[in-house]
Amino acid sequence: MRLRDRVGLNVQELRRAKKLSQEELAHMCKVHQTYLSGVETGKRNPSLLVLERIANALNVDAEELFRRRRRLAGGTADP
């Protein structure tokens, strides 16, 4: 899996766990919602500064965005 795909999936998973919409998270990160969507789908290559803002908005350490997660049968990540 490409790193940007992994980061995108992690951002999406963390955002959903916090029950935030893309629009809400984008506003918190000061990026456009379509840009955040591109990050989540692996179509955008975000800078380290944007990744730092995303991590801060999600209240997680930036390394959480890069972490490899084991996927379970139901499509959810193993904690």
HTML snippet that shows the backbone in 3Dmol.js (N, CA, C, O; Angstrom):
<script src="https://3Dmol.org/build/3Dmol-min.js"></script>
<div id="view" style="width:600px;height:400px;position:relative"></div>
<script>
const pdb = `
ATOM      1  N   MET A   1       0.843  -1.178   0.000  1.00  0.00           N
ATOM      2  CA  MET A   1       0.000   0.000   0.000  1.00  0.00           C
ATOM      3  C   MET A   1       0.887   1.240   0.000  1.00  0.00           C
ATOM      4  O   MET A   1       1.873   1.319   0.733  1.00  0.00           O
ATOM      5  N   ARG A   2       0.520   2.195  -0.828  1.00  0.00           N
ATOM      6  CA  ARG A   2       1.277   3.444  -0.877  1.00  0.00           C
ATOM      7  C   ARG A   2       1.086   4.215   0.434  1.00  0.00           C
ATOM      8  O   ARG A   2       0.035   4.139   1.072  1.00  0.00           O
ATOM      9  N   LEU A   3       2.113   4.947   0.811  1.00  0.00           N
ATOM     10  CA  LEU A   3       2.070   5.695   2.063  1.00  0.00           C
ATOM     11  C   LEU A   3       0.915   6.690   2.067  1.00  0.00           C
ATOM     12  O   LEU A   3       0.224   6.824   3.077  1.00  0.00           O
ATOM     13  N   ARG A   4       0.694   7.384   0.962  1.00  0.00           N
ATOM     14  CA  ARG A   4      -0.383   8.375   0.967  1.00  0.00           C
ATOM     15  C   ARG A   4      -1.757   7.722   1.072  1.00  0.00           C
ATOM     16  O   ARG A   4      -2.691   8.332   1.592  1.00  0.00           O
ATOM     17  N   ASP A   5      -1.893   6.467   0.577  1.00  0.00           N
ATOM     18  CA  ASP A   5      -3.148   5.736   0.763  1.00  0.00           C
ATOM     19  C   ASP A   5      -3.347   5.375   2.231  1.00  0.00           C
ATOM     20  O   ASP A   5      -4.446   5.496   2.774  1.00  0.00           O
ATOM     21  N   ARG A   6      -2.263   4.928   2.863  1.00  0.00           N
ATOM     22  CA  ARG A   6      -2.337   4.578   4.285  1.00  0.00           C
ATOM     23  C   ARG A   6      -2.682   5.800   5.125  1.00  0.00           C
ATOM     24  O   ARG A   6      -3.534   5.731   6.011  1.00  0.00           O
ATOM     25  N   VAL A   7      -2.018   6.919   4.844  1.00  0.00           N
ATOM     26  CA  VAL A   7      -2.298   8.154   5.586  1.00  0.00           C
ATOM     27  C   VAL A   7      -3.761   8.549   5.388  1.00  0.00           C
ATOM     28  O   VAL A   7      -4.440   8.918   6.346  1.00  0.00           O
ATOM     29  N   GLY A   8      -4.239   8.474   4.168  1.00  0.00           N
ATOM     30  CA  GLY A   8      -5.623   8.835   3.888  1.00  0.00           C
ATOM     31  C   GLY A   8      -6.614   7.974   4.650  1.00  0.00           C
ATOM     32  O   GLY A   8      -7.578   8.484   5.222  1.00  0.00           O
ATOM     33  N   LEU A   9      -6.376   6.668   4.658  1.00  0.00           N
ATOM     34  CA  LEU A   9      -7.266   5.768   5.393  1.00  0.00           C
ATOM     35  C   LEU A   9      -7.223   6.046   6.890  1.00  0.00           C
ATOM     36  O   LEU A   9      -8.248   5.989   7.569  1.00  0.00           O
ATOM     37  N   ASN A  10      -6.039   6.346   7.396  1.00  0.00           N
ATOM     38  CA  ASN A  10      -5.918   6.647   8.824  1.00  0.00           C
ATOM     39  C   ASN A  10      -6.633   7.953   9.181  1.00  0.00           C
ATOM     40  O   ASN A  10      -7.299   8.035  10.213  1.00  0.00           O
ATOM     41  N   VAL A  11      -6.494   8.963   8.334  1.00  0.00           N
ATOM     42  CA  VAL A  11      -7.190  10.226   8.583  1.00  0.00           C
ATOM     43  C   VAL A  11      -8.695   9.977   8.593  1.00  0.00           C
ATOM     44  O   VAL A  11      -9.403  10.439   9.487  1.00  0.00           O
ATOM     45  N   GLN A  12      -9.173   9.247   7.596  1.00  0.00           N
ATOM     46  CA  GLN A  12     -10.607   8.962   7.508  1.00  0.00           C
ATOM     47  C   GLN A  12     -11.107   8.184   8.730  1.00  0.00           C
ATOM     48  O   GLN A  12     -12.154   8.500   9.295  1.00  0.00           O
ATOM     49  N   GLU A  13     -10.352   7.177   9.122  1.00  0.00           N
ATOM     50  CA  GLU A  13     -10.733   6.357  10.272  1.00  0.00           C
ATOM     51  C   GLU A  13     -10.762   7.181  11.563  1.00  0.00           C
ATOM     52  O   GLU A  13     -11.703   7.078  12.350  1.00  0.00           O
ATOM     53  N   LEU A  14      -9.735   7.990  11.770  1.00  0.00           N
ATOM     54  CA  LEU A  14      -9.675   8.824  12.974  1.00  0.00           C
ATOM     55  C   LEU A  14     -10.784   9.870  12.969  1.00  0.00           C
ATOM     56  O   LEU A  14     -11.379  10.147  14.010  1.00  0.00           O
ATOM     57  N   ARG A  15     -11.065  10.456  11.801  1.00  0.00           N
ATOM     58  CA  ARG A  15     -12.132  11.452  11.688  1.00  0.00           C
ATOM     59  C   ARG A  15     -13.486  10.834  12.023  1.00  0.00           C
ATOM     60  O   ARG A  15     -14.273  11.411  12.773  1.00  0.00           O
ATOM     61  N   ARG A  16     -13.750   9.656  11.459  1.00  0.00           N
ATOM     62  CA  ARG A  16     -15.026   8.990  11.723  1.00  0.00           C
ATOM     63  C   ARG A  16     -15.158   8.572  13.183  1.00  0.00           C
ATOM     64  O   ARG A  16     -16.249   8.631  13.751  1.00  0.00           O
ATOM     65  N   ALA A  17     -14.055   8.151  13.790  1.00  0.00           N
ATOM     66  CA  ALA A  17     -14.083   7.753  15.198  1.00  0.00           C
ATOM     67  C   ALA A  17     -14.463   8.931  16.089  1.00  0.00           C
ATOM     68  O   ALA A  17     -15.065   8.755  17.148  1.00  0.00           O
ATOM     69  N   LYS A  18     -14.102  10.138  15.645  1.00  0.00           N
ATOM     70  CA  LYS A  18     -14.437  11.344  16.409  1.00  0.00           C
ATOM     71  C   LYS A  18     -15.765  11.944  15.953  1.00  0.00           C
ATOM     72  O   LYS A  18     -16.158  13.024  16.393  1.00  0.00           O
ATOM     73  N   LYS A  19     -16.453  11.217  15.055  1.00  0.00           N
ATOM     74  CA  LYS A  19     -17.777  11.628  14.560  1.00  0.00           C
ATOM     75  C   LYS A  19     -17.757  13.031  13.944  1.00  0.00           C
ATOM     76  O   LYS A  19     -18.651  13.846  14.174  1.00  0.00           O
ATOM     77  N   LEU A  20     -16.708  13.284  13.155  1.00  0.00           N
ATOM     78  CA  LEU A  20     -16.585  14.557  12.450  1.00  0.00           C
ATOM     79  C   LEU A  20     -16.869  14.336  10.968  1.00  0.00           C
ATOM     80  O   LEU A  20     -16.503  13.304  10.407  1.00  0.00           O
ATOM     81  N   SER A  21     -17.520  15.306  10.341  1.00  0.00           N
ATOM     82  CA  SER A  21     -17.683  15.264   8.894  1.00  0.00           C
ATOM     83  C   SER A  21     -16.384  15.768   8.253  1.00  0.00           C
ATOM     84  O   SER A  21     -15.543  16.370   8.921  1.00  0.00           O
ATOM     85  N   GLN A  22     -16.238  15.515   6.962  1.00  0.00           N
ATOM     86  CA  GLN A  22     -15.081  16.055   6.259  1.00  0.00           C
ATOM     87  C   GLN A  22     -15.091  17.576   6.334  1.00  0.00           C
ATOM     88  O   GLN A  22     -14.048  18.207   6.509  1.00  0.00           O
ATOM     89  N   GLU A  23     -16.260  18.149   6.204  1.00  0.00           N
ATOM     90  CA  GLU A  23     -16.385  19.598   6.241  1.00  0.00           C
ATOM     91  C   GLU A  23     -15.934  20.159   7.596  1.00  0.00           C
ATOM     92  O   GLU A  23     -15.233  21.169   7.653  1.00  0.00           O
ATOM     93  N   GLU A  24     -16.339  19.504   8.675  1.00  0.00           N
ATOM     94  CA  GLU A  24     -15.948  19.961  10.010  1.00  0.00           C
ATOM     95  C   GLU A  24     -14.438  19.867  10.208  1.00  0.00           C
ATOM     96  O   GLU A  24     -13.812  20.808  10.694  1.00  0.00           O
ATOM     97  N   LEU A  25     -13.856  18.728   9.829  1.00  0.00           N
ATOM     98  CA  LEU A  25     -12.410  18.569   9.998  1.00  0.00           C
ATOM     99  C   LEU A  25     -11.650  19.542   9.102  1.00  0.00           C
ATOM    100  O   LEU A  25     -10.659  20.136   9.529  1.00  0.00           O
ATOM    101  N   ALA A  26     -12.106  19.706   7.871  1.00  0.00           N
ATOM    102  CA  ALA A  26     -11.445  20.636   6.954  1.00  0.00           C
ATOM    103  C   ALA A  26     -11.428  22.050   7.546  1.00  0.00           C
ATOM    104  O   ALA A  26     -10.415  22.746   7.482  1.00  0.00           O
ATOM    105  N   HIS A  27     -12.553  22.460   8.118  1.00  0.00           N
ATOM    106  CA  HIS A  27     -12.631  23.785   8.736  1.00  0.00           C
ATOM    107  C   HIS A  27     -11.631  23.896   9.888  1.00  0.00           C
ATOM    108  O   HIS A  27     -10.953  24.914  10.028  1.00  0.00           O
ATOM    109  N   MET A  28     -11.540  22.859  10.703  1.00  0.00           N
ATOM    110  CA  MET A  28     -10.612  22.861  11.835  1.00  0.00           C
ATOM    111  C   MET A  28      -9.159  22.931  11.365  1.00  0.00           C
ATOM    112  O   MET A  28      -8.311  23.507  12.045  1.00  0.00           O
ATOM    113  N   CYS A  29      -8.874  22.340  10.194  1.00  0.00           N
ATOM    114  CA  CYS A  29      -7.504  22.288   9.654  1.00  0.00           C
ATOM    115  C   CYS A  29      -7.185  23.460   8.744  1.00  0.00           C
ATOM    116  O   CYS A  29      -6.044  23.639   8.318  1.00  0.00           O
ATOM    117  N   LYS A  30      -8.209  24.261   8.450  1.00  0.00           N
ATOM    118  CA  LYS A  30      -8.059  25.392   7.540  1.00  0.00           C
ATOM    119  C   LYS A  30      -7.647  24.947   6.140  1.00  0.00           C
ATOM    120  O   LYS A  30      -6.773  25.544   5.512  1.00  0.00           O
ATOM    121  N   VAL A  31      -8.302  23.873   5.662  1.00  0.00           N
ATOM    122  CA  VAL A  31      -8.146  23.424   4.277  1.00  0.00           C
ATOM    123  C   VAL A  31      -9.550  23.282   3.691  1.00  0.00           C
ATOM    124  O   VAL A  31     -10.535  23.223   4.427  1.00  0.00           O
ATOM    125  N   HIS A  32      -9.630  23.229   2.382  1.00  0.00           N
ATOM    126  CA  HIS A  32     -10.927  23.069   1.722  1.00  0.00           C
ATOM    127  C   HIS A  32     -11.381  21.616   1.859  1.00  0.00           C
ATOM    128  O   HIS A  32     -10.556  20.703   1.896  1.00  0.00           O
ATOM    129  N   GLN A  33     -12.683  21.411   1.934  1.00  0.00           N
ATOM    130  CA  GLN A  33     -13.234  20.057   2.091  1.00  0.00           C
ATOM    131  C   GLN A  33     -12.823  19.149   0.940  1.00  0.00           C
ATOM    132  O   GLN A  33     -12.552  17.968   1.158  1.00  0.00           O
ATOM    133  N   THR A  34     -12.771  19.674  -0.281  1.00  0.00           N
ATOM    134  CA  THR A  34     -12.375  18.827  -1.417  1.00  0.00           C
ATOM    135  C   THR A  34     -10.901  18.416  -1.314  1.00  0.00           C
ATOM    136  O   THR A  34     -10.524  17.333  -1.760  1.00  0.00           O
ATOM    137  N   TYR A  35     -10.079  19.277  -0.731  1.00  0.00           N
ATOM    138  CA  TYR A  35      -8.674  18.925  -0.518  1.00  0.00           C
ATOM    139  C   TYR A  35      -8.576  17.793   0.506  1.00  0.00           C
ATOM    140  O   TYR A  35      -7.842  16.828   0.298  1.00  0.00           O
ATOM    141  N   LEU A  36      -9.310  17.912   1.603  1.00  0.00           N
ATOM    142  CA  LEU A  36      -9.305  16.863   2.625  1.00  0.00           C
ATOM    143  C   LEU A  36      -9.801  15.551   2.034  1.00  0.00           C
ATOM    144  O   LEU A  36      -9.252  14.489   2.327  1.00  0.00           O
ATOM    145  N   SER A  37     -10.827  15.618   1.213  1.00  0.00           N
ATOM    146  CA  SER A  37     -11.329  14.419   0.538  1.00  0.00           C
ATOM    147  C   SER A  37     -10.224  13.776  -0.299  1.00  0.00           C
ATOM    148  O   SER A  37     -10.079  12.553  -0.303  1.00  0.00           O
ATOM    149  N   GLY A  38      -9.451  14.590  -1.002  1.00  0.00           N
ATOM    150  CA  GLY A  38      -8.336  14.088  -1.801  1.00  0.00           C
ATOM    151  C   GLY A  38      -7.254  13.439  -0.949  1.00  0.00           C
ATOM    152  O   GLY A  38      -6.635  12.461  -1.365  1.00  0.00           O
ATOM    153  N   VAL A  39      -7.027  13.982   0.241  1.00  0.00           N
ATOM    154  CA  VAL A  39      -6.059  13.381   1.167  1.00  0.00           C
ATOM    155  C   VAL A  39      -6.576  12.012   1.609  1.00  0.00           C
ATOM    156  O   VAL A  39      -5.831  11.032   1.615  1.00  0.00           O
ATOM    157  N   GLU A  40      -7.850  11.952   1.978  1.00  0.00           N
ATOM    158  CA  GLU A  40      -8.431  10.700   2.475  1.00  0.00           C
ATOM    159  C   GLU A  40      -8.456   9.607   1.403  1.00  0.00           C
ATOM    160  O   GLU A  40      -8.340   8.425   1.727  1.00  0.00           O
ATOM    161  N   THR A  41      -8.604   9.985   0.151  1.00  0.00           N
ATOM    162  CA  THR A  41      -8.648   8.986  -0.929  1.00  0.00           C
ATOM    163  C   THR A  41      -7.283   8.702  -1.532  1.00  0.00           C
ATOM    164  O   THR A  41      -7.169   7.881  -2.442  1.00  0.00           O
ATOM    165  N   GLY A  42      -6.244   9.369  -1.038  1.00  0.00           N
ATOM    166  CA  GLY A  42      -4.899   9.135  -1.539  1.00  0.00           C
ATOM    167  C   GLY A  42      -4.604   9.840  -2.845  1.00  0.00           C
ATOM    168  O   GLY A  42      -3.590   9.554  -3.482  1.00  0.00           O
ATOM    169  N   LYS A  43      -5.467  10.756  -3.259  1.00  0.00           N
ATOM    170  CA  LYS A  43      -5.270  11.488  -4.512  1.00  0.00           C
ATOM    171  C   LYS A  43      -4.426  12.733  -4.321  1.00  0.00           C
ATOM    172  O   LYS A  43      -3.853  13.252  -5.279  1.00  0.00           O
ATOM    173  N   ARG A  44      -4.348  13.213  -3.097  1.00  0.00           N
ATOM    174  CA  ARG A  44      -3.548  14.397  -2.773  1.00  0.00           C
ATOM    175  C   ARG A  44      -2.327  13.980  -1.979  1.00  0.00           C
ATOM    176  O   ARG A  44      -2.353  13.004  -1.229  1.00  0.00           O
ATOM    177  N   ASN A  45      -1.266  14.735  -2.156  1.00  0.00           N
ATOM    178  CA  ASN A  45      -0.021  14.497  -1.446  1.00  0.00           C
ATOM    179  C   ASN A  45       0.191  15.671  -0.484  1.00  0.00           C
ATOM    180  O   ASN A  45       0.837  16.654  -0.847  1.00  0.00           O
ATOM    181  N   PRO A  46      -0.348  15.576   0.742  1.00  0.00           N
ATOM    182  CA  PRO A  46      -0.308  16.728   1.652  1.00  0.00           C
ATOM    183  C   PRO A  46       1.101  16.999   2.176  1.00  0.00           C
ATOM    184  O   PRO A  46       1.922  16.093   2.320  1.00  0.00           O
ATOM    185  N   SER A  47       1.347  18.264   2.453  1.00  0.00           N
ATOM    186  CA  SER A  47       2.633  18.647   3.040  1.00  0.00           C
ATOM    187  C   SER A  47       2.671  18.226   4.503  1.00  0.00           C
ATOM    188  O   SER A  47       1.646  17.889   5.095  1.00  0.00           O
ATOM    189  N   LEU A  48       3.853  18.251   5.064  1.00  0.00           N
ATOM    190  CA  LEU A  48       3.996  17.941   6.488  1.00  0.00           C
ATOM    191  C   LEU A  48       3.243  18.953   7.344  1.00  0.00           C
ATOM    192  O   LEU A  48       2.707  18.597   8.393  1.00  0.00           O
ATOM    193  N   LEU A  49       3.198  20.193   6.912  1.00  0.00           N
ATOM    194  CA  LEU A  49       2.471  21.212   7.667  1.00  0.00           C
ATOM    195  C   LEU A  49       0.975  20.909   7.701  1.00  0.00           C
ATOM    196  O   LEU A  49       0.333  21.075   8.738  1.00  0.00           O
ATOM    197  N   VAL A  50       0.417  20.467   6.575  1.00  0.00           N
ATOM    198  CA  VAL A  50      -1.010  20.116   6.544  1.00  0.00           C
ATOM    199  C   VAL A  50      -1.254  18.877   7.403  1.00  0.00           C
ATOM    200  O   VAL A  50      -2.238  18.819   8.140  1.00  0.00           O
ATOM    201  N   LEU A  51      -0.369  17.892   7.311  1.00  0.00           N
ATOM    202  CA  LEU A  51      -0.523  16.687   8.139  1.00  0.00           C
ATOM    203  C   LEU A  51      -0.462  17.032   9.622  1.00  0.00           C
ATOM    204  O   LEU A  51      -1.184  16.448  10.431  1.00  0.00           O
ATOM    205  N   GLU A  52       0.392  17.974   9.973  1.00  0.00           N
ATOM    206  CA  GLU A  52       0.484  18.405  11.366  1.00  0.00           C
ATOM    207  C   GLU A  52      -0.823  19.070  11.807  1.00  0.00           C
ATOM    208  O   GLU A  52      -1.292  18.838  12.921  1.00  0.00           O
ATOM    209  N   ARG A  53      -1.408  19.892  10.939  1.00  0.00           N
ATOM    210  CA  ARG A  53      -2.684  20.534  11.282  1.00  0.00           C
ATOM    211  C   ARG A  53      -3.795  19.503  11.419  1.00  0.00           C
ATOM    212  O   ARG A  53      -4.647  19.622  12.299  1.00  0.00           O
ATOM    213  N   ILE A  54      -3.792  18.486  10.549  1.00  0.00           N
ATOM    214  CA  ILE A  54      -4.802  17.424  10.639  1.00  0.00           C
ATOM    215  C   ILE A  54      -4.648  16.665  11.954  1.00  0.00           C
ATOM    216  O   ILE A  54      -5.628  16.425  12.659  1.00  0.00           O
ATOM    217  N   ALA A  55      -3.412  16.289  12.279  1.00  0.00           N
ATOM    218  CA  ALA A  55      -3.162  15.556  13.527  1.00  0.00           C
ATOM    219  C   ALA A  55      -3.591  16.387  14.735  1.00  0.00           C
ATOM    220  O   ALA A  55      -4.209  15.861  15.660  1.00  0.00           O
ATOM    221  N   ASN A  56      -3.270  17.672  14.731  1.00  0.00           N
ATOM    222  CA  ASN A  56      -3.654  18.543  15.839  1.00  0.00           C
ATOM    223  C   ASN A  56      -5.172  18.644  15.958  1.00  0.00           C
ATOM    224  O   ASN A  56      -5.716  18.601  17.062  1.00  0.00           O
ATOM    225  N   ALA A  57      -5.853  18.778  14.823  1.00  0.00           N
ATOM    226  CA  ALA A  57      -7.318  18.884  14.843  1.00  0.00           C
ATOM    227  C   ALA A  57      -7.959  17.599  15.349  1.00  0.00           C
ATOM    228  O   ALA A  57      -8.998  17.632  16.007  1.00  0.00           O
ATOM    229  N   LEU A  58      -7.330  16.464  15.037  1.00  0.00           N
ATOM    230  CA  LEU A  58      -7.843  15.170  15.498  1.00  0.00           C
ATOM    231  C   LEU A  58      -7.367  14.831  16.908  1.00  0.00           C
ATOM    232  O   LEU A  58      -7.785  13.832  17.493  1.00  0.00           O
ATOM    233  N   ASN A  59      -6.485  15.679  17.445  1.00  0.00           N
ATOM    234  CA  ASN A  59      -5.935  15.494  18.790  1.00  0.00           C
ATOM    235  C   ASN A  59      -5.186  14.169  18.917  1.00  0.00           C
ATOM    236  O   ASN A  59      -5.346  13.433  19.891  1.00  0.00           O
ATOM    237  N   VAL A  60      -4.358  13.884  17.900  1.00  0.00           N
ATOM    238  CA  VAL A  60      -3.512  12.691  17.914  1.00  0.00           C
ATOM    239  C   VAL A  60      -2.085  13.097  17.564  1.00  0.00           C
ATOM    240  O   VAL A  60      -1.856  14.155  16.979  1.00  0.00           O
ATOM    241  N   ASP A  61      -1.137  12.252  17.924  1.00  0.00           N
ATOM    242  CA  ASP A  61       0.238  12.460  17.518  1.00  0.00           C
ATOM    243  C   ASP A  61       0.327  12.221  16.016  1.00  0.00           C
ATOM    244  O   ASP A  61      -0.343  11.331  15.491  1.00  0.00           O
ATOM    245  N   ALA A  62       1.137  12.996  15.328  1.00  0.00           N
ATOM    246  CA  ALA A  62       1.250  12.879  13.873  1.00  0.00           C
ATOM    247  C   ALA A  62       1.631  11.465  13.431  1.00  0.00           C
ATOM    248  O   ALA A  62       1.265  11.046  12.333  1.00  0.00           O
ATOM    249  N   GLU A  63       2.353  10.732  14.260  1.00  0.00           N
ATOM    250  CA  GLU A  63       2.740   9.368  13.873  1.00  0.00           C
ATOM    251  C   GLU A  63       1.520   8.459  13.683  1.00  0.00           C
ATOM    252  O   GLU A  63       1.603   7.459  12.972  1.00  0.00           O
ATOM    253  N   GLU A  64       0.395   8.797  14.311  1.00  0.00           N
ATOM    254  CA  GLU A  64      -0.832   8.013  14.135  1.00  0.00           C
ATOM    255  C   GLU A  64      -1.321   8.042  12.693  1.00  0.00           C
ATOM    256  O   GLU A  64      -1.985   7.110  12.240  1.00  0.00           O
ATOM    257  N   LEU A  65      -0.992   9.108  11.975  1.00  0.00           N
ATOM    258  CA  LEU A  65      -1.412   9.212  10.577  1.00  0.00           C
ATOM    259  C   LEU A  65      -0.636   8.254   9.683  1.00  0.00           C
ATOM    260  O   LEU A  65      -1.109   7.890   8.606  1.00  0.00           O
ATOM    261  N   PHE A  66       0.549   7.844  10.118  1.00  0.00           N
ATOM    262  CA  PHE A  66       1.419   6.976   9.313  1.00  0.00           C
ATOM    263  C   PHE A  66       1.385   5.524   9.746  1.00  0.00           C
ATOM    264  O   PHE A  66       1.908   4.656   9.047  1.00  0.00           O
ATOM    265  N   ARG A  67       0.784   5.253  10.877  1.00  0.00           N
ATOM    266  CA  ARG A  67       0.795   3.916  11.463  1.00  0.00           C
ATOM    267  C   ARG A  67       0.099   2.889  10.584  1.00  0.00           C
ATOM    268  O   ARG A  67      -0.973   3.147  10.037  1.00  0.00           O
ATOM    269  N   ARG A  68       0.712   1.733  10.457  1.00  0.00           N
ATOM    270  CA  ARG A  68       0.087   0.618   9.740  1.00  0.00           C
ATOM    271  C   ARG A  68      -0.919  -0.022  10.670  1.00  0.00           C
ATOM    272  O   ARG A  68      -0.586  -0.365  11.805  1.00  0.00           O
ATOM    273  N   ARG A  69      -2.140  -0.188  10.206  1.00  0.00           N
ATOM    274  CA  ARG A  69      -3.193  -0.806  10.999  1.00  0.00           C
ATOM    275  C   ARG A  69      -3.611  -2.100  10.345  1.00  0.00           C
ATOM    276  O   ARG A  69      -3.685  -2.201   9.120  1.00  0.00           O
ATOM    277  N   ARG A  70      -3.884  -3.089  11.174  1.00  0.00           N
ATOM    278  CA  ARG A  70      -4.369  -4.372  10.679  1.00  0.00           C
ATOM    279  C   ARG A  70      -5.858  -4.265  10.466  1.00  0.00           C
ATOM    280  O   ARG A  70      -6.585  -3.876  11.379  1.00  0.00           O
ATOM    281  N   ARG A  71      -6.324  -4.597   9.290  1.00  0.00           N
ATOM    282  CA  ARG A  71      -7.756  -4.529   8.981  1.00  0.00           C
ATOM    283  C   ARG A  71      -8.428  -5.827   9.375  1.00  0.00           C
ATOM    284  O   ARG A  71      -7.899  -6.910   9.125  1.00  0.00           O
ATOM    285  N   LEU A  72      -9.599  -5.718   9.994  1.00  0.00           N
ATOM    286  CA  LEU A  72     -10.384  -6.892  10.371  1.00  0.00           C
ATOM    287  C   LEU A  72     -11.336  -7.233   9.241  1.00  0.00           C
ATOM    288  O   LEU A  72     -11.486  -6.466   8.290  1.00  0.00           O
ATOM    289  N   ALA A  73     -11.975  -8.383   9.348  1.00  0.00           N
ATOM    290  CA  ALA A  73     -12.873  -8.865   8.300  1.00  0.00           C
ATOM    291  C   ALA A  73     -13.993  -7.876   7.989  1.00  0.00           C
ATOM    292  O   ALA A  73     -14.396  -7.760   6.831  1.00  0.00           O
ATOM    293  N   GLY A  74     -14.499  -7.170   8.975  1.00  0.00           N
ATOM    294  CA  GLY A  74     -15.596  -6.239   8.770  1.00  0.00           C
ATOM    295  C   GLY A  74     -15.162  -4.915   8.186  1.00  0.00           C
ATOM    296  O   GLY A  74     -15.993  -4.021   8.025  1.00  0.00           O
ATOM    297  N   GLY A  75     -13.872  -4.753   7.857  1.00  0.00           N
ATOM    298  CA  GLY A  75     -13.394  -3.528   7.282  1.00  0.00           C
ATOM    299  C   GLY A  75     -12.945  -2.486   8.285  1.00  0.00           C
ATOM    300  O   GLY A  75     -12.566  -1.378   7.907  1.00  0.00           O
ATOM    301  N   THR A  76     -12.985  -2.837   9.574  1.00  0.00           N
ATOM    302  CA  THR A  76     -12.546  -1.917  10.599  1.00  0.00           C
ATOM    303  C   THR A  76     -11.113  -2.247  10.998  1.00  0.00           C
ATOM    304  O   THR A  76     -10.611  -3.338  10.726  1.00  0.00           O
ATOM    305  N   ALA A  77     -10.483  -1.310  11.629  1.00  0.00           N
ATOM    306  CA  ALA A  77      -9.090  -1.511  12.042  1.00  0.00           C
ATOM    307  C   ALA A  77      -9.027  -2.161  13.408  1.00  0.00           C
ATOM    308  O   ALA A  77      -9.896  -1.963  14.257  1.00  0.00           O
ATOM    309  N   ASP A  78      -7.986  -2.933  13.595  1.00  0.00           N
ATOM    310  CA  ASP A  78      -7.716  -3.525  14.902  1.00  0.00           C
ATOM    311  C   ASP A  78      -7.129  -2.432  15.783  1.00  0.00           C
ATOM    312  O   ASP A  78      -6.186  -1.764  15.358  1.00  0.00           O
ATOM    313  N   PRO A  79      -7.642  -2.221  16.987  1.00  0.00           N
ATOM    314  CA  PRO A  79      -7.163  -1.131  17.845  1.00  0.00           C
ATOM    315  C   PRO A  79      -5.713  -1.246  18.246  1.00  0.00           C
ATOM    316  O   PRO A  79      -5.202  -0.388  18.965  1.00  0.00           O
TER     317      PRO A  79
END
`;
const viewer = $3Dmol.createViewer("view");
viewer.addModel(pdb, "pdb");
viewer.setStyle({}, {cartoon: {color: "spectrum"}});
viewer.zoomTo();
viewer.render();
</script>
